[in-house]
Amino acid sequence: MMRELGISIKMLKHGFQAKMQMGMMVLFLIIGLTIELGTKGTYWMGAMFVMITPMYFAQLIYGLGLSQMVTVSPHNRRFQTGVPAMGSAILSTICFTILVLVKCWEINKHPELTDIIMLGLFITGAISLVFNVYTAVVYKYYAVSLIIMCISVGGISGSYGFLTGMGREIRLPLVSNLSVGGVILLSYVLVLAGALLQYVISCALYRKPLSEYAQGAMMRKYLKG
């Protein structure tokens, strides 16, 4: 599997709108870290933008796996299932580790904000899991994936706002009863569980036809080329 991932990385320049998608990855990472640092870790949107980066990376690999130069490969199934999931797991872990380091620094600078910063980290892990599920479903069931994304992210962000708004005491026992290290560990579990779910769902949907809505005219031209 690592061999196929290495091949995919080398072939990324041939992927669908590769330069634009990699540029978006860098842009979201920069915007996310800027928001995160600017809000002292008390606003979930910055961390969410950071975790969008692995989603773009996985979709870039997945799109590469649908192209003719890969579909003729005997390892085509891996390029549409295990390779994107492994890429997600590795890049998600890297991005999340960056966030953990940033949030530990924020806690050191603003210890009075520890609870809300840790709640934000837990929320980020949950959103990362949703992103992985979305990535696994979007090319097969476009409308369903959008509904999952909107309901899940909307519910998570709404809950975060309710728990932290108007000076309200945070009342999420799963997080508030854990130490900082416990919350970090639990959040990593969510991130890696998302990558595992992505792999399982991708395998289950492998033989399903591609959604027409997920293929724009440019994408269809790329796949035929």
N, C-alpha and C positions, 0 to 999 in steps of 0.2 A: 504493500500500500504506500509506503514512504517513497518507493521508486516512482510510482505513478504520480504522486504529489509533486516530486521533483521535476518530472517531465511536464506537468501542468504549469508549474511556475515558469519554466523555460519557454513555454508556448503562450504565455499570457499576452504577449505582444500581438499574437494573431487572434485574440479573442474579440468578441463583439464589442465595438466601441471601447477598446481596451484603454486607450489614453484618457478618454473622458471619465471612465469609471474609476481608474486609479487616481485621477485628479480629484474626483469627488470623495474618494476615501481619505486623501490627505486633507481636503477642505473640511470635511466633517470632523476629523480628528482635531484639527486646529481650532475650529469653532467650539467644539465640545470642551476642550481643555480651557479655552478662554472663558467660557461661561462658568465652568466649574470653579476656576480660580477667582473669577470676579464675584461670585456669589458665596464664597467661602464654603462651598460644598452643601449649601442649604437648598439648592434648586436642582431637581432631578433631570432637567432638560439637557444640561451640559454632559452629564455622564451618559445619557441616552444617545446623544450624537456620537460620542466616542465609540459606543458599542454598535453603531450603524456600520462602522468601518469593516468588521468581519463579514457582515451581511453582503456588502458589495463584493468583497473578495470571493465569497462562496458562490455568488451568482455569476461572477465572471468565469470561474472554473466550470460551473454547471453549464453555462452557455457554450463554453469551449467543448464540453463533452457532447453537445448536440450537433456540432459541426461535422461535415462529411469527412474531414481528415481524421476525426477521432471515431466516428461511428463504425468505420471499417476495421477498427482495432479489436482484437480479441478481448481486450480489457475495457471495452466500452462501458460495460455495466458499472465498473468501479469508478469511472470518470463521472458517472451520474449519481452515484450513491456514496461510496466510502470516501472518495477523494475530496469532494466538497465538504463533507462532514468533518474530515480530519483537518482540512484547511481552516474551517470554522473553529474547531476546538483549539488549534494552535494559536491563531490570531486573536480569538476571543480571550484566551488565557493571557496573552501578551497585553492586550488593551486593558483587560480588567486589572492586571497587576499594576499597570501604570496608574489606574484609578485608585487602587488600594494605597499605593505609595503617596499619591497626592492627598488622599483623604487622611492618611496617618499624619502627614505634615500639617494639614488643616486642623486636625484635632490637637496637635501639639501647640499650634498657634492660638486656637480658640477652644480650649477644653470645655467651656460652658455649652458648646454646640455639639458635643459628642453624640448625644442621642439622635439628634436630627440628621447628623452626617452619616451615622451608621444605618439609620432607617433608609436614607438615600442609597447607600451601597446595596442594601438588601433589595430595594426596589429595582436597582439597575440589574442585579442578577436575574430577577424575575422577567424584566423586559428583554434581556439577552435570550432567555429561553423562548420567549414569544417570537423573537426575530428568527431563531433557528427553525421553529415550526413553520413560520411564514415562508422561509426560503425553501423548505422541503416541499411545500404545497403549491407555491405560486405558479409554477410552470404547468401544472396539471389541472388545478382548480383555481383559476385566477380570482373569481368573485368570492369564493369561500375563503381564500387566503386573506383577502382585503377585509372581509367581515371579522375574521379571527383577529387580525391586527388591530382594527379600529376598536372593537369591543374590549380586547385585552389591555391594550395600552391606555385606552380611555378609562377603563375601570381602575387600573393600577395608579395612573396619575391622579384620578379623582380621589382615590383612597389616601394617597400621599398628601394631597391638599387638605383633606378632611382632618387627617391626623396631625398636621403641622400648622394649620391655619389659626389665626386669631389667638396665638399664644396658648392653644389648647395642649394639655399634657398628652404626650404620645402614649397611646394605649394599644400597642401591638405586642402581646406577651411573647410571641415567638422571637421577637427582636429585643425588646426592652429587658427581658430576663436573661439575656446572654451577655457575655463579656465582649469586648471589641474583637478579640481573637475568634470567639465563637461566631459572631456575625460574619466576619471575613470568611471563615471556613464554610459556613452555610451558604454564603453567596457564591463561593467557588463551586460548590456542589450544584447549584442552580445553573451556572454557566456551562459546566461540563455535561450536566443532564440534558441541557438544550442541544448540545452537539450530538449526544447519543440518540435523542429523539429525532433529530434531523436525519440521522443515518437510518433508523428503523422505518420512519415514514417514507423516506426516499426509496428504500428497498420494496416497501409495500406498494408504492405507486409506480414503480419502474416501468411496468408494461402498459400503464394507462396512456392514452393519447395526449399530446400537448394541447393545452388550451389555446384556442384561436385568439382570445383576448390578450393572452400573454405574449403573443407574437405580433409585433408591429410590422409594417411593411419592410423596414430596414432589417429587422431581425430575420424575417423569412428569406430575404435576399442573402443575408450572411450564411444562413443554414444551408441554402442551396449551393453556395459558393464553396 
